[in-house]
Amino acid sequence: MPSHLNHLLLISITLLHITYASSPPTWTFTAYPLPSCASEPTISLNGTGEVECTETAQQMRSYRFSATTETATNWSYSVRLYDQKECLYLSMIHDERDGECQGVGFWSWNVFGFER
């Protein structure tokens, strides 16, 4: 490959990394309330998040996001994600409205939104 094409490829990869690394993660999420939250509806939502704290020795990452349910109620969650061998998965969500209601769920997201 000609050297000028190599240089162009390197620039393209660098710009791609900067674009994704500087963007907040995006995901779709479905929440399943625990029995203590049985009165709350099961919700599905889309959201974006900002890194809230630094990684610990266990590579824990916290994200916070707000979302609107089907009933147009604003929900605020604090989220913990664990990174093991580049496999990020959800540990727990927390409904901060009353500080008591917790639930678990499953995530999918644009993995390029996370800095490795």
C-alpha positions as CSV (number, residue, x, y, z in Angstrom):
1,M,0.0,0.0,0.0
2,P,1.4,3.4,-0.9
3,S,2.6,5.4,2.1
4,H,0.1,8.2,1.6
5,L,-2.7,5.7,1.8
6,N,-1.3,4.3,5.0
7,H,-1.1,7.8,6.5
8,L,-4.7,8.5,5.4
9,L,-5.9,5.3,7.0
10,L,-4.1,6.1,10.3
11,I,-5.8,9.6,10.4
12,S,-9.2,8.0,9.7
13,I,-8.8,5.4,12.5
14,T,-7.7,8.2,14.9
15,L,-10.6,10.4,14.1
16,L,-13.0,7.4,14.5
17,H,-11.5,6.6,18.0
18,I,-11.8,10.3,19.1
19,T,-15.4,10.5,17.9
20,Y,-16.5,7.4,19.8
21,A,-14.4,7.8,22.9
22,S,-15.7,11.3,23.5
23,S,-19.3,10.4,23.1
24,P,-21.4,9.1,26.0
25,P,-22.6,5.5,25.8
26,T,-26.0,4.8,24.2
27,W,-28.2,1.9,25.0
28,T,-31.6,0.4,25.1
29,F,-32.8,-1.0,28.4
30,T,-35.6,-3.0,29.9
31,A,-36.2,-2.9,33.7
32,Y,-37.7,-5.7,35.7
33,P,-38.7,-4.5,39.2
34,L,-38.0,-6.6,42.2
35,P,-41.0,-7.8,44.4
36,S,-40.6,-4.8,46.6
37,C,-41.3,-2.6,43.5
38,A,-44.3,-4.7,42.3
39,S,-46.5,-1.6,42.1
40,E,-44.1,-0.1,39.5
41,P,-44.6,-0.9,35.8
42,T,-41.9,-2.9,33.9
43,I,-40.4,-0.2,31.6
44,S,-38.5,-0.1,28.4
45,L,-36.4,2.9,27.5
46,N,-33.6,4.4,25.6
47,G,-30.9,6.6,27.2
48,T,-27.5,8.1,27.2
49,G,-25.1,8.3,30.1
50,E,-22.2,10.1,31.4
51,V,-19.3,8.6,33.3
52,E,-20.0,9.4,37.0
53,C,-16.9,8.0,38.8
54,T,-13.5,6.6,38.1
55,E,-12.9,2.9,37.7
56,T,-12.1,0.9,40.8
57,A,-9.7,-2.0,41.0
58,Q,-12.6,-4.2,40.0
59,Q,-13.1,-2.0,36.9
60,M,-16.5,-0.8,38.1
61,R,-18.0,2.0,36.1
62,S,-21.0,4.1,37.3
63,Y,-23.4,5.8,34.9
64,R,-26.3,8.0,35.6
65,F,-29.2,8.7,33.3
66,S,-32.8,9.9,33.3
67,A,-35.5,8.5,31.2
68,T,-39.2,8.8,30.5
69,T,-41.5,5.8,30.9
70,E,-44.7,5.2,29.0
71,T,-46.6,7.1,31.6
72,A,-44.3,10.1,31.0
73,T,-42.8,9.9,34.5
74,N,-39.1,10.9,34.8
75,W,-37.0,8.2,36.3
76,S,-33.4,8.7,37.5
77,Y,-31.0,5.7,37.8
78,S,-27.6,5.1,39.1
79,V,-26.0,2.3,37.2
80,R,-23.0,0.0,37.8
81,L,-21.3,-1.8,34.9
82,Y,-18.5,-4.2,35.2
83,D,-15.9,-4.8,32.5
84,Q,-14.5,-8.3,32.3
85,K,-12.5,-9.2,29.2
86,E,-14.2,-6.4,27.3
87,C,-17.7,-7.7,28.1
88,L,-19.7,-5.0,29.8
89,Y,-22.8,-6.1,31.6
90,L,-25.3,-4.7,34.0
91,S,-25.0,-5.3,37.8
92,M,-27.9,-3.3,39.2
93,I,-30.1,-0.3,38.6
94,H,-31.4,1.9,41.4
95,D,-34.5,4.1,41.3
96,E,-33.5,7.2,43.1
97,R,-36.9,8.6,43.6
98,D,-37.3,7.0,47.1
99,G,-33.8,5.4,47.6
100,E,-35.3,2.0,48.2
101,C,-36.6,0.4,45.0
102,Q,-34.1,-1.6,43.1
103,G,-34.3,-3.9,40.0
104,V,-32.2,-5.7,37.5
105,G,-32.3,-5.6,33.7
106,F,-30.5,-6.4,30.5
107,W,-28.6,-4.1,28.3
108,S,-27.5,-3.6,24.7
109,W,-25.5,-0.6,23.6
110,N,-23.0,0.8,21.2
111,V,-19.8,-0.6,22.6
112,F,-17.8,2.1,20.9
113,G,-19.3,4.6,23.2
114,F,-17.2,3.2,26.1
115,E,-13.5,4.1,26.4
116,R,-11.5,0.9,27.0
